[in-house]
């Protein structure tokens, strides 16, 4: 999401997440005034959504499942009538856990098979 740097306050960083396709996601948590205008680049973003902090910390929003090909756990997050899968769901789970006061690592959370490429 495009936001002018002058409008944001960096609150902190979450753990890097190395994807199966070899990318490293380095999430940064920022805050900005609600009056800030954001711009979505359609070349980079297929869809977007907004979620409040109170909605995010709803533990029923996260659904755990096993990836059959690896036997490892993965997570998906219920949002806007559908699901957001790891790695994005894993990163948001870590943020949710921090909001609850828990230090939780997410590097062990696998991606579902369809997200491996």
PDB file as gemmi writes it, atoms N, CA and C in Angstrom:
CRYST1    1.000    1.000    1.000  90.00  90.00  90.00 P 1                      
ATOM      1  N   UNK A   1       0.853  -1.158   0.000  1.00  0.00           N  
ATOM      2  CA  UNK A   1       0.000   0.000   0.000  1.00  0.00           C  
ATOM      3  C   UNK A   1       0.900   1.223   0.000  1.00  0.00           C  
ATOM      4  N   UNK A   2       0.611   2.160  -0.841  1.00  0.00           N  
ATOM      5  CA  UNK A   2       1.419   3.358  -0.930  1.00  0.00           C  
ATOM      6  C   UNK A   2       1.014   4.404   0.100  1.00  0.00           C  
ATOM      7  N   UNK A   3       1.938   4.754   0.958  1.00  0.00           N  
ATOM      8  CA  UNK A   3       1.737   5.797   1.961  1.00  0.00           C  
ATOM      9  C   UNK A   3       3.002   6.627   1.982  1.00  0.00           C  
ATOM     10  N   UNK A   4       2.863   7.942   2.013  1.00  0.00           N  
ATOM     11  CA  UNK A   4       4.053   8.790   2.077  1.00  0.00           C  
ATOM     12  C   UNK A   4       4.813   8.523   3.372  1.00  0.00           C  
ATOM     13  N   UNK A   5       6.120   8.426   3.269  1.00  0.00           N  
ATOM     14  CA  UNK A   5       6.958   8.116   4.428  1.00  0.00           C  
ATOM     15  C   UNK A   5       6.763   9.133   5.544  1.00  0.00           C  
ATOM     16  N   UNK A   6       6.535  10.381   5.198  1.00  0.00           N  
ATOM     17  CA  UNK A   6       6.375  11.421   6.208  1.00  0.00           C  
ATOM     18  C   UNK A   6       5.115  11.212   7.054  1.00  0.00           C  
ATOM     19  N   UNK A   7       4.156  10.438   6.543  1.00  0.00           N  
ATOM     20  CA  UNK A   7       2.889  10.221   7.243  1.00  0.00           C  
ATOM     21  C   UNK A   7       2.904   9.051   8.218  1.00  0.00           C  
ATOM     22  N   UNK A   8       3.953   8.228   8.196  1.00  0.00           N  
ATOM     23  CA  UNK A   8       3.932   7.008   8.999  1.00  0.00           C  
ATOM     24  C   UNK A   8       4.897   7.065  10.175  1.00  0.00           C  
ATOM     25  N   UNK A   9       4.551   6.318  11.197  1.00  0.00           N  
ATOM     26  CA  UNK A   9       5.422   6.117  12.346  1.00  0.00           C  
ATOM     27  C   UNK A   9       5.740   4.626  12.388  1.00  0.00           C  
ATOM     28  N   UNK A  10       7.012   4.273  12.294  1.00  0.00           N  
ATOM     29  CA  UNK A  10       7.407   2.869  12.358  1.00  0.00           C  
ATOM     30  C   UNK A  10       7.309   2.411  13.804  1.00  0.00           C  
ATOM     31  N   UNK A  11       6.459   1.405  14.030  1.00  0.00           N  
ATOM     32  CA  UNK A  11       6.235   0.879  15.375  1.00  0.00           C  
ATOM     33  C   UNK A  11       7.177  -0.282  15.690  1.00  0.00           C  
ATOM     34  N   UNK A  12       7.607  -1.012  14.662  1.00  0.00           N  
ATOM     35  CA  UNK A  12       8.504  -2.137  14.889  1.00  0.00           C  
ATOM     36  C   UNK A  12       8.522  -3.070  13.699  1.00  0.00           C  
ATOM     37  N   UNK A  13       9.282  -4.163  13.854  1.00  0.00           N  
ATOM     38  CA  UNK A  13       9.401  -5.175  12.801  1.00  0.00           C  
ATOM     39  C   UNK A  13       8.954  -6.513  13.350  1.00  0.00           C  
ATOM     40  N   UNK A  14       8.421  -7.318  12.466  1.00  0.00           N  
ATOM     41  CA  UNK A  14       8.107  -8.702  12.797  1.00  0.00           C  
ATOM     42  C   UNK A  14       9.212  -9.578  12.214  1.00  0.00           C  
ATOM     43  N   UNK A  15       9.145 -10.874  12.480  1.00  0.00           N  
ATOM     44  CA  UNK A  15      10.158 -11.795  11.963  1.00  0.00           C  
ATOM     45  C   UNK A  15      10.129 -11.849  10.438  1.00  0.00           C  
ATOM     46  N   UNK A  16      11.313 -11.978   9.850  1.00  0.00           N  
ATOM     47  CA  UNK A  16      11.377 -12.261   8.419  1.00  0.00           C  
ATOM     48  C   UNK A  16      10.717 -13.614   8.173  1.00  0.00           C  
ATOM     49  N   UNK A  17      10.097 -13.749   7.019  1.00  0.00           N  
ATOM     50  CA  UNK A  17       9.502 -15.023   6.612  1.00  0.00           C  
ATOM     51  C   UNK A  17      10.073 -15.378   5.255  1.00  0.00           C  
ATOM     52  N   UNK A  18      10.784 -16.501   5.194  1.00  0.00           N  
ATOM     53  CA  UNK A  18      11.375 -16.961   3.937  1.00  0.00           C  
ATOM     54  C   UNK A  18      10.354 -17.863   3.257  1.00  0.00           C  
ATOM     55  N   UNK A  19       9.923 -17.468   2.062  1.00  0.00           N  
ATOM     56  CA  UNK A  19       8.923 -18.248   1.342  1.00  0.00           C  
ATOM     57  C   UNK A  19       9.570 -19.432   0.641  1.00  0.00           C  
ATOM     58  N   UNK A  20       8.771 -20.396   0.253  1.00  0.00           N  
ATOM     59  CA  UNK A  20       9.280 -21.568  -0.463  1.00  0.00           C  
ATOM     60  C   UNK A  20       9.818 -21.195  -1.844  1.00  0.00           C  
ATOM     61  N   UNK A  21       9.389 -20.053  -2.370  1.00  0.00           N  
ATOM     62  CA  UNK A  21       9.891 -19.612  -3.679  1.00  0.00           C  
ATOM     63  C   UNK A  21      11.181 -18.809  -3.548  1.00  0.00           C  
ATOM     64  N   UNK A  22      11.685 -18.664  -2.310  1.00  0.00           N  
ATOM     65  CA  UNK A  22      12.977 -18.032  -2.108  1.00  0.00           C  
ATOM     66  C   UNK A  22      12.950 -16.557  -1.773  1.00  0.00           C  
ATOM     67  N   UNK A  23      11.778 -15.972  -1.662  1.00  0.00           N  
ATOM     68  CA  UNK A  23      11.686 -14.567  -1.288  1.00  0.00           C  
ATOM     69  C   UNK A  23      11.743 -14.431   0.224  1.00  0.00           C  
ATOM     70  N   UNK A  24      12.230 -13.293   0.697  1.00  0.00           N  
ATOM     71  CA  UNK A  24      12.229 -12.998   2.123  1.00  0.00           C  
ATOM     72  C   UNK A  24      11.270 -11.835   2.349  1.00  0.00           C  
ATOM     73  N   UNK A  25      10.231 -12.109   3.112  1.00  0.00           N  
ATOM     74  CA  UNK A  25       9.281 -11.058   3.481  1.00  0.00           C  
ATOM     75  C   UNK A  25       9.750 -10.473   4.806  1.00  0.00           C  
ATOM     76  N   UNK A  26       9.902  -9.148   4.854  1.00  0.00           N  
ATOM     77  CA  UNK A  26      10.353  -8.461   6.063  1.00  0.00           C  
ATOM     78  C   UNK A  26       9.269  -7.486   6.507  1.00  0.00           C  
ATOM     79  N   UNK A  27       8.300  -7.957   7.299  1.00  0.00           N  
ATOM     80  CA  UNK A  27       7.170  -7.111   7.677  1.00  0.00           C  
ATOM     81  C   UNK A  27       7.563  -5.995   8.640  1.00  0.00           C  
ATOM     82  N   UNK A  28       7.057  -4.820   8.360  1.00  0.00           N  
ATOM     83  CA  UNK A  28       7.261  -3.647   9.199  1.00  0.00           C  
ATOM     84  C   UNK A  28       5.888  -3.154   9.639  1.00  0.00           C  
ATOM     85  N   UNK A  29       5.721  -2.921  10.931  1.00  0.00           N  
ATOM     86  CA  UNK A  29       4.458  -2.424  11.464  1.00  0.00           C  
ATOM     87  C   UNK A  29       4.553  -0.912  11.551  1.00  0.00           C  
ATOM     88  N   UNK A  30       3.604  -0.242  10.901  1.00  0.00           N  
ATOM     89  CA  UNK A  30       3.573   1.216  10.930  1.00  0.00           C  
ATOM     90  C   UNK A  30       2.178   1.679  11.359  1.00  0.00           C  
ATOM     91  N   UNK A  31       2.121   2.877  11.849  1.00  0.00           N  
ATOM     92  CA  UNK A  31       0.835   3.512  12.125  1.00  0.00           C  
ATOM     93  C   UNK A  31       0.823   4.850  11.410  1.00  0.00           C  
ATOM     94  N   UNK A  32      -0.383   5.288  11.102  1.00  0.00           N  
ATOM     95  CA  UNK A  32      -0.538   6.586  10.439  1.00  0.00           C  
ATOM     96  C   UNK A  32      -1.931   7.108  10.725  1.00  0.00           C  
ATOM     97  N   UNK A  33      -2.109   8.429  10.653  1.00  0.00           N  
ATOM     98  CA  UNK A  33      -3.421   9.014  10.944  1.00  0.00           C  
ATOM     99  C   UNK A  33      -4.489   8.478   9.989  1.00  0.00           C  
ATOM    100  N   UNK A  34      -5.713   8.350  10.468  1.00  0.00           N  
ATOM    101  CA  UNK A  34      -6.801   7.836   9.634  1.00  0.00           C  
ATOM    102  C   UNK A  34      -7.089   8.738   8.440  1.00  0.00           C  
ATOM    103  N   UNK A  35      -6.653   9.981   8.504  1.00  0.00           N  
ATOM    104  CA  UNK A  35      -6.870  10.907   7.389  1.00  0.00           C  
ATOM    105  C   UNK A  35      -5.857  10.712   6.263  1.00  0.00           C  
ATOM    106  N   UNK A  36      -4.861   9.849   6.476  1.00  0.00           N  
ATOM    107  CA  UNK A  36      -3.825   9.621   5.471  1.00  0.00           C  
ATOM    108  C   UNK A  36      -4.421   8.950   4.238  1.00  0.00           C  
ATOM    109  N   UNK A  37      -4.088   9.472   3.076  1.00  0.00           N  
ATOM    110  CA  UNK A  37      -4.545   8.897   1.815  1.00  0.00           C  
ATOM    111  C   UNK A  37      -3.588   7.774   1.407  1.00  0.00           C  
ATOM    112  N   UNK A  38      -4.144   6.611   1.134  1.00  0.00           N  
ATOM    113  CA  UNK A  38      -3.324   5.483   0.687  1.00  0.00           C  
ATOM    114  C   UNK A  38      -3.608   5.214  -0.788  1.00  0.00           C  
ATOM    115  N   UNK A  39      -2.603   4.721  -1.477  1.00  0.00           N  
ATOM    116  CA  UNK A  39      -2.742   4.395  -2.893  1.00  0.00           C  
ATOM    117  C   UNK A  39      -2.375   2.940  -3.109  1.00  0.00           C  
ATOM    118  N   UNK A  40      -3.227   2.228  -3.804  1.00  0.00           N  
ATOM    119  CA  UNK A  40      -2.993   0.828  -4.118  1.00  0.00           C  
ATOM    120  C   UNK A  40      -2.484   0.742  -5.552  1.00  0.00           C  
ATOM    121  N   UNK A  41      -1.352   0.087  -5.752  1.00  0.00           N  
ATOM    122  CA  UNK A  41      -0.796  -0.102  -7.090  1.00  0.00           C  
ATOM    123  C   UNK A  41      -1.388  -1.386  -7.674  1.00  0.00           C  
ATOM    124  N   UNK A  42      -2.263  -1.286  -8.688  1.00  0.00           N  
ATOM    125  CA  UNK A  42      -2.902  -2.478  -9.239  1.00  0.00           C  
ATOM    126  C   UNK A  42      -1.926  -3.446  -9.908  1.00  0.00           C  
ATOM    127  N   UNK A  43      -0.714  -2.993 -10.217  1.00  0.00           N  
ATOM    128  CA  UNK A  43       0.305  -3.887 -10.779  1.00  0.00           C  
ATOM    129  C   UNK A  43       0.879  -4.823  -9.710  1.00  0.00           C  
ATOM    130  N   UNK A  44       0.750  -4.444  -8.438  1.00  0.00           N  
ATOM    131  CA  UNK A  44       1.325  -5.217  -7.345  1.00  0.00           C  
ATOM    132  C   UNK A  44       0.282  -5.859  -6.434  1.00  0.00           C  
ATOM    133  N   UNK A  45      -0.938  -5.341  -6.434  1.00  0.00           N  
ATOM    134  CA  UNK A  45      -1.950  -5.765  -5.465  1.00  0.00           C  
ATOM    135  C   UNK A  45      -3.209  -6.213  -6.198  1.00  0.00           C  
ATOM    136  N   UNK A  46      -3.582  -7.487  -6.011  1.00  0.00           N  
ATOM    137  CA  UNK A  46      -4.789  -8.014  -6.650  1.00  0.00           C  
ATOM    138  C   UNK A  46      -6.039  -7.608  -5.872  1.00  0.00           C  
ATOM    139  N   UNK A  47      -5.933  -7.595  -4.543  1.00  0.00           N  
ATOM    140  CA  UNK A  47      -7.055  -7.173  -3.701  1.00  0.00           C  
ATOM    141  C   UNK A  47      -6.490  -6.700  -2.370  1.00  0.00           C  
ATOM    142  N   UNK A  48      -7.284  -5.948  -1.672  1.00  0.00           N  
ATOM    143  CA  UNK A  48      -6.859  -5.459  -0.357  1.00  0.00           C  
ATOM    144  C   UNK A  48      -8.067  -5.418   0.571  1.00  0.00           C  
ATOM    145  N   UNK A  49      -7.805  -5.316   1.863  1.00  0.00           N  
ATOM    146  CA  UNK A  49      -8.874  -5.256   2.847  1.00  0.00           C  
ATOM    147  C   UNK A  49      -8.380  -4.475   4.053  1.00  0.00           C  
ATOM    148  N   UNK A  50      -9.317  -4.025   4.842  1.00  0.00           N  
ATOM    149  CA  UNK A  50      -9.007  -3.365   6.109  1.00  0.00           C  
ATOM    150  C   UNK A  50      -9.589  -4.208   7.228  1.00  0.00           C  
ATOM    151  N   UNK A  51      -8.878  -4.243   8.324  1.00  0.00           N  
ATOM    152  CA  UNK A  51      -9.342  -4.995   9.487  1.00  0.00           C  
ATOM    153  C   UNK A  51      -8.948  -4.212  10.729  1.00  0.00           C  
ATOM    154  N   UNK A  52      -9.851  -4.137  11.681  1.00  0.00           N  
ATOM    155  CA  UNK A  52      -9.563  -3.417  12.917  1.00  0.00           C  
ATOM    156  C   UNK A  52      -8.723  -4.298  13.835  1.00  0.00           C  
ATOM    157  N   UNK A  53      -8.072  -3.688  14.794  1.00  0.00           N  
ATOM    158  CA  UNK A  53      -7.278  -4.467  15.750  1.00  0.00           C  
ATOM    159  C   UNK A  53      -8.164  -5.413  16.552  1.00  0.00           C  
ATOM    160  N   UNK A  54      -9.363  -4.967  16.907  1.00  0.00           N  
ATOM    161  CA  UNK A  54     -10.257  -5.848  17.670  1.00  0.00           C  
ATOM    162  C   UNK A  54     -10.690  -7.053  16.836  1.00  0.00           C  
ATOM    163  N   UNK A  55     -10.857  -6.882  15.531  1.00  0.00           N  
ATOM    164  CA  UNK A  55     -11.167  -8.014  14.660  1.00  0.00           C  
ATOM    165  C   UNK A  55      -9.957  -8.938  14.531  1.00  0.00           C  
ATOM    166  N   UNK A  56      -8.770  -8.366  14.471  1.00  0.00           N  
ATOM    167  CA  UNK A  56      -7.554  -9.153  14.300  1.00  0.00           C  
ATOM    168  C   UNK A  56      -7.301 -10.073  15.482  1.00  0.00           C  
ATOM    169  N   UNK A  57      -7.556  -9.611  16.678  1.00  0.00           N  
ATOM    170  CA  UNK A  57      -7.226 -10.424  17.859  1.00  0.00           C  
ATOM    171  C   UNK A  57      -8.294 -11.471  18.175  1.00  0.00           C  
ATOM    172  N   UNK A  58      -9.302 -11.587  17.345  1.00  0.00           N  
ATOM    173  CA  UNK A  58     -10.310 -12.634  17.487  1.00  0.00           C  
ATOM    174  C   UNK A  58      -9.656 -13.975  17.153  1.00  0.00           C  
ATOM    175  N   UNK A  59      -9.435 -14.813  18.173  1.00  0.00           N  
ATOM    176  CA  UNK A  59      -8.695 -16.064  17.963  1.00  0.00           C  
ATOM    177  C   UNK A  59      -9.419 -17.022  17.029  1.00  0.00           C  
ATOM    178  N   UNK A  60     -10.720 -16.899  16.873  1.00  0.00           N  
ATOM    179  CA  UNK A  60     -11.464 -17.769  15.959  1.00  0.00           C  
ATOM    180  C   UNK A  60     -11.181 -17.439  14.496  1.00  0.00           C  
ATOM    181  N   UNK A  61     -10.534 -16.331  14.243  1.00  0.00           N  
ATOM    182  CA  UNK A  61     -10.238 -15.903  12.874  1.00  0.00           C  
ATOM    183  C   UNK A  61      -9.142 -16.772  12.231  1.00  0.00           C  
ATOM    184  N   UNK A  62      -8.279 -17.374  13.035  1.00  0.00           N  
ATOM    185  CA  UNK A  62      -7.165 -18.183  12.528  1.00  0.00           C  
ATOM    186  C   UNK A  62      -7.516 -19.667  12.585  1.00  0.00           C  
ATOM    187  N   UNK A  63      -7.287 -20.359  11.470  1.00  0.00           N  
ATOM    188  CA  UNK A  63      -7.601 -21.784  11.354  1.00  0.00           C  
ATOM    189  C   UNK A  63      -6.307 -22.522  11.022  1.00  0.00           C  
ATOM    190  N   UNK A  64      -5.972 -23.517  11.841  1.00  0.00           N  
ATOM    191  CA  UNK A  64      -4.748 -24.298  11.651  1.00  0.00           C  
ATOM    192  C   UNK A  64      -5.057 -25.564  10.882  1.00  0.00           C  
ATOM    193  N   UNK A  65      -4.133 -25.985  10.032  1.00  0.00           N  
ATOM    194  CA  UNK A  65      -4.296 -27.218   9.268  1.00  0.00           C  
ATOM    195  C   UNK A  65      -2.925 -27.793   8.938  1.00  0.00           C  
ATOM    196  N   UNK A  66      -2.893 -29.059   8.569  1.00  0.00           N  
ATOM    197  CA  UNK A  66      -1.643 -29.719   8.203  1.00  0.00           C  
ATOM    198  C   UNK A  66      -1.475 -29.688   6.690  1.00  0.00           C  
ATOM    199  N   UNK A  67      -0.250 -29.406   6.249  1.00  0.00           N  
ATOM    200  CA  UNK A  67       0.080 -29.463   4.827  1.00  0.00           C  
ATOM    201  C   UNK A  67       0.416 -30.925   4.530  1.00  0.00           C  
ATOM    202  N   UNK A  68      -0.407 -31.630   3.736  1.00  0.00           N  
ATOM    203  CA  UNK A  68      -0.206 -33.068   3.531  1.00  0.00           C  
ATOM    204  C   UNK A  68       1.178 -33.436   2.992  1.00  0.00           C  
ATOM    205  N   UNK A  69       1.729 -32.618   2.118  1.00  0.00           N  
ATOM    206  CA  UNK A  69       3.013 -32.941   1.492  1.00  0.00           C  
ATOM    207  C   UNK A  69       4.187 -32.886   2.467  1.00  0.00           C  
ATOM    208  N   UNK A  70       4.052 -32.153   3.569  1.00  0.00           N  
ATOM    209  CA  UNK A  70       5.168 -31.995   4.504  1.00  0.00           C  
ATOM    210  C   UNK A  70       4.855 -32.474   5.918  1.00  0.00           C  
ATOM    211  N   UNK A  71       3.570 -32.590   6.240  1.00  0.00           N  
ATOM    212  CA  UNK A  71       3.185 -32.935   7.608  1.00  0.00           C  
ATOM    213  C   UNK A  71       3.344 -31.778   8.577  1.00  0.00           C  
ATOM    214  N   UNK A  72       3.715 -30.607   8.061  1.00  0.00           N  
ATOM    215  CA  UNK A  72       3.891 -29.426   8.916  1.00  0.00           C  
ATOM    216  C   UNK A  72       2.582 -28.641   9.010  1.00  0.00           C  
ATOM    217  N   UNK A  73       2.493 -27.831  10.056  1.00  0.00           N  
ATOM    218  CA  UNK A  73       1.297 -27.008  10.262  1.00  0.00           C  
ATOM    219  C   UNK A  73       1.352 -25.738   9.434  1.00  0.00           C  
ATOM    220  N   UNK A  74       0.171 -25.300   9.023  1.00  0.00           N  
ATOM    221  CA  UNK A  74       0.024 -24.022   8.347  1.00  0.00           C  
ATOM    222  C   UNK A  74      -1.182 -23.322   8.954  1.00  0.00           C  
ATOM    223  N   UNK A  75      -1.380 -22.080   8.558  1.00  0.00           N  
ATOM    224  CA  UNK A  75      -2.485 -21.302   9.101  1.00  0.00           C  
ATOM    225  C   UNK A  75      -3.133 -20.512   7.978  1.00  0.00           C  
ATOM    226  N   UNK A  76      -4.449 -20.360   8.107  1.00  0.00           N  
ATOM    227  CA  UNK A  76      -5.184 -19.473   7.224  1.00  0.00           C  
ATOM    228  C   UNK A  76      -6.034 -18.568   8.113  1.00  0.00           C  
ATOM    229  N   UNK A  77      -6.356 -17.401   7.588  1.00  0.00           N  
ATOM    230  CA  UNK A  77      -7.067 -16.389   8.368  1.00  0.00           C  
ATOM    231  C   UNK A  77      -8.364 -16.040   7.653  1.00  0.00           C  
ATOM    232  N   UNK A  78      -9.466 -16.103   8.379  1.00  0.00           N  
ATOM    233  CA  UNK A  78     -10.757 -15.731   7.815  1.00  0.00           C  
ATOM    234  C   UNK A  78     -10.827 -14.211   7.682  1.00  0.00           C  
ATOM    235  N   UNK A  79     -11.129 -13.750   6.476  1.00  0.00           N  
ATOM    236  CA  UNK A  79     -11.258 -12.311   6.243  1.00  0.00           C  
ATOM    237  C   UNK A  79     -12.162 -12.076   5.037  1.00  0.00           C  
ATOM    238  N   UNK A  80     -13.062 -11.159   5.172  1.00  0.00           N  
ATOM    239  CA  UNK A  80     -13.963 -10.750   4.082  1.00  0.00           C  
ATOM    240  C   UNK A  80     -14.666 -11.926   3.408  1.00  0.00           C  
ATOM    241  N   UNK A  81     -15.111 -12.904   4.158  1.00  0.00           N  
ATOM    242  CA  UNK A  81     -15.842 -14.034   3.609  1.00  0.00           C  
ATOM    243  C   UNK A  81     -14.978 -15.091   2.949  1.00  0.00           C  
ATOM    244  N   UNK A  82     -13.668 -14.944   3.011  1.00  0.00           N  
ATOM    245  CA  UNK A  82     -12.754 -15.926   2.419  1.00  0.00           C  
ATOM    246  C   UNK A  82     -11.595 -16.169   3.350  1.00  0.00           C  
ATOM    247  N   UNK A  83     -10.493 -16.659   2.788  1.00  0.00           N  
ATOM    248  CA  UNK A  83      -9.307 -16.954   3.594  1.00  0.00           C  
ATOM    249  C   UNK A  83      -8.064 -16.307   3.003  1.00  0.00           C  
ATOM    250  N   UNK A  84      -7.175 -15.901   3.872  1.00  0.00           N  
ATOM    251  CA  UNK A  84      -5.840 -15.438   3.545  1.00  0.00           C  
ATOM    252  C   UNK A  84      -4.904 -16.502   4.111  1.00  0.00           C  
ATOM    253  N   UNK A  85      -4.002 -17.030   3.297  1.00  0.00           N  
ATOM    254  CA  UNK A  85      -3.140 -18.139   3.698  1.00  0.00           C  
ATOM    255  C   UNK A  85      -1.727 -17.660   4.031  1.00  0.00           C  
ATOM    256  N   UNK A  86      -0.957 -18.556   4.676  1.00  0.00           N  
ATOM    257  CA  UNK A  86       0.458 -18.278   4.926  1.00  0.00           C  
ATOM    258  C   UNK A  86       1.148 -18.112   3.577  1.00  0.00           C  
ATOM    259  N   UNK A  87       2.080 -17.186   3.479  1.00  0.00           N  
ATOM    260  CA  UNK A  87       2.789 -16.525   4.567  1.00  0.00           C  
ATOM    261  C   UNK A  87       2.086 -15.312   5.174  1.00  0.00           C  
ATOM    262  N   UNK A  88       1.169 -14.664   4.438  1.00  0.00           N  
ATOM    263  CA  UNK A  88       0.532 -13.460   4.977  1.00  0.00           C  
ATOM    264  C   UNK A  88      -0.208 -13.771   6.280  1.00  0.00           C  
ATOM    265  N   UNK A  89      -0.941 -14.881   6.326  1.00  0.00           N  
ATOM    266  CA  UNK A  89      -1.676 -15.241   7.528  1.00  0.00           C  
ATOM    267  C   UNK A  89      -0.728 -15.520   8.697  1.00  0.00           C  
ATOM    268  N   UNK A  90       0.435 -16.106   8.427  1.00  0.00           N  
ATOM    269  CA  UNK A  90       1.416 -16.370   9.481  1.00  0.00           C  
ATOM    270  C   UNK A  90       1.944 -15.057  10.060  1.00  0.00           C  
ATOM    271  N   UNK A  91       2.211 -14.109   9.198  1.00  0.00           N  
ATOM    272  CA  UNK A  91       2.711 -12.804   9.648  1.00  0.00           C  
ATOM    273  C   UNK A  91       1.650 -12.090  10.476  1.00  0.00           C  
ATOM    274  N   UNK A  92       0.415 -12.122  10.023  1.00  0.00           N  
ATOM    275  CA  UNK A  92      -0.664 -11.481  10.789  1.00  0.00           C  
ATOM    276  C   UNK A  92      -0.929 -12.215  12.097  1.00  0.00           C  
ATOM    277  N   UNK A  93      -0.744 -13.537  12.110  1.00  0.00           N  
ATOM    278  CA  UNK A  93      -0.867 -14.285  13.361  1.00  0.00           C  
ATOM    279  C   UNK A  93       0.194 -13.824  14.361  1.00  0.00           C  
ATOM    280  N   UNK A  94       1.425 -13.647  13.890  1.00  0.00           N  
ATOM    281  CA  UNK A  94       2.478 -13.188  14.791  1.00  0.00           C  
ATOM    282  C   UNK A  94       2.140 -11.806  15.355  1.00  0.00           C  
ATOM    283  N   UNK A  95       1.646 -10.913  14.508  1.00  0.00           N  
ATOM    284  CA  UNK A  95       1.256  -9.581  14.967  1.00  0.00           C  
ATOM    285  C   UNK A  95       0.132  -9.681  15.996  1.00  0.00           C  
ATOM    286  N   UNK A  96      -0.831 -10.527  15.728  1.00  0.00           N  
ATOM    287  CA  UNK A  96      -1.939 -10.742  16.658  1.00  0.00           C  
ATOM    288  C   UNK A  96      -1.422 -11.224  18.009  1.00  0.00           C  
ATOM    289  N   UNK A  97      -0.505 -12.180  17.984  1.00  0.00           N  
ATOM    290  CA  UNK A  97       0.077 -12.691  19.219  1.00  0.00           C  
ATOM    291  C   UNK A  97       0.822 -11.596  19.987  1.00  0.00           C  
ATOM    292  N   UNK A  98       1.531 -10.733  19.278  1.00  0.00           N  
ATOM    293  CA  UNK A  98       2.223  -9.616  19.946  1.00  0.00           C  
ATOM    294  C   UNK A  98       1.224  -8.681  20.617  1.00  0.00           C  
ATOM    295  N   UNK A  99       0.099  -8.428  19.954  1.00  0.00           N  
ATOM    296  CA  UNK A  99      -0.947  -7.589  20.549  1.00  0.00           C  
ATOM    297  C   UNK A  99      -1.490  -8.205  21.833  1.00  0.00           C  
ATOM    298  N   UNK A 100      -1.466  -9.532  21.907  1.00  0.00           N  
ATOM    299  CA  UNK A 100      -1.916 -10.247  23.111  1.00  0.00           C  
ATOM    300  C   UNK A 100      -0.820 -10.363  24.159  1.00  0.00           C  
ATOM    301  N   UNK A 101       0.393  -9.902  23.833  1.00  0.00           N  
ATOM    302  CA  UNK A 101       1.501  -9.967  24.777  1.00  0.00           C  
ATOM    303  C   UNK A 101       2.324 -11.232  24.682  1.00  0.00           C  
ATOM    304  N   UNK A 102       2.164 -11.990  23.599  1.00  0.00           N  
ATOM    305  CA  UNK A 102       2.894 -13.247  23.433  1.00  0.00           C  
ATOM    306  C   UNK A 102       3.977 -13.115  22.372  1.00  0.00           C  
ATOM    307  N   UNK A 103       5.193 -13.580  22.688  1.00  0.00           N  
ATOM    308  CA  UNK A 103       6.253 -13.650  21.684  1.00  0.00           C  
ATOM    309  C   UNK A 103       6.130 -14.980  20.961  1.00  0.00           C  
ATOM    310  N   UNK A 104       5.790 -14.932  19.703  1.00  0.00           N  
ATOM    311  CA  UNK A 104       5.557 -16.138  18.917  1.00  0.00           C  
ATOM    312  C   UNK A 104       6.348 -16.055  17.629  1.00  0.00           C  
ATOM    313  N   UNK A 105       7.086 -17.092  17.318  1.00  0.00           N  
ATOM    314  CA  UNK A 105       7.838 -17.169  16.066  1.00  0.00           C  
ATOM    315  C   UNK A 105       6.991 -17.868  15.015  1.00  0.00           C  
ATOM    316  N   UNK A 106       7.209 -17.519  13.742  1.00  0.00           N  
ATOM    317  CA  UNK A 106       6.370 -18.089  12.686  1.00  0.00           C  
ATOM    318  C   UNK A 106       7.163 -18.779  11.577  1.00  0.00           C  
ATOM    319  N   UNK A 107       8.478 -18.878  11.727  1.00  0.00           N  
ATOM    320  CA  UNK A 107       9.288 -19.480  10.663  1.00  0.00           C  
ATOM    321  C   UNK A 107       8.946 -20.958  10.444  1.00  0.00           C  
ATOM    322  N   UNK A 108       8.399 -21.623  11.443  1.00  0.00           N  
ATOM    323  CA  UNK A 108       8.045 -23.036  11.320  1.00  0.00           C  
ATOM    324  C   UNK A 108       6.684 -23.240  10.665  1.00  0.00           C  
ATOM    325  N   UNK A 109       5.937 -22.178  10.427  1.00  0.00           N  
ATOM    326  CA  UNK A 109       4.618 -22.299   9.803  1.00  0.00           C  
ATOM    327  C   UNK A 109       4.800 -22.441   8.297  1.00  0.00           C  
ATOM    328  N   UNK A 110       4.311 -23.536   7.758  1.00  0.00           N  
ATOM    329  CA  UNK A 110       4.488 -23.840   6.344  1.00  0.00           C  
ATOM    330  C   UNK A 110       3.449 -23.123   5.492  1.00  0.00           C  
ATOM    331  N   UNK A 111       3.731 -23.070   4.214  1.00  0.00           N  
ATOM    332  CA  UNK A 111       2.786 -22.548   3.243  1.00  0.00           C  
ATOM    333  C   UNK A 111       2.014 -23.721   2.636  1.00  0.00           C  
ATOM    334  N   UNK A 112       0.745 -23.512   2.264  1.00  0.00           N  
ATOM    335  CA  UNK A 112       0.020 -24.579   1.570  1.00  0.00           C  
ATOM    336  C   UNK A 112       0.641 -24.848   0.207  1.00  0.00           C  
ATOM    337  N   UNK A 113       0.438 -26.021  -0.325  1.00  0.00           N  
ATOM    338  CA  UNK A 113       1.074 -26.449  -1.572  1.00  0.00           C  
ATOM    339  C   UNK A 113       0.881 -25.458  -2.711  1.00  0.00           C  
ATOM    340  N   UNK A 114      -0.309 -24.885  -2.848  1.00  0.00           N  
ATOM    341  CA  UNK A 114      -0.568 -23.991  -3.974  1.00  0.00           C  
ATOM    342  C   UNK A 114       0.293 -22.732  -3.944  1.00  0.00           C  
ATOM    343  N   UNK A 115       0.887 -22.429  -2.796  1.00  0.00           N  
ATOM    344  CA  UNK A 115       1.705 -21.215  -2.659  1.00  0.00           C  
ATOM    345  C   UNK A 115       3.200 -21.487  -2.777  1.00  0.00           C  
ATOM    346  N   UNK A 116       3.591 -22.672  -3.192  1.00  0.00           N  
ATOM    347  CA  UNK A 116       5.012 -23.015  -3.234  1.00  0.00           C  
ATOM    348  C   UNK A 116       5.757 -22.411  -4.406  1.00  0.00           C  
ATOM    349  N   UNK A 117       5.110 -21.989  -5.434  1.00  0.00           N  
ATOM    350  CA  UNK A 117       5.819 -21.439  -6.618  1.00  0.00           C  
ATOM    351  C   UNK A 117       5.804 -19.939  -6.630  1.00  0.00           C  
TER     352      UNK A 117                                                      
END                                                                             
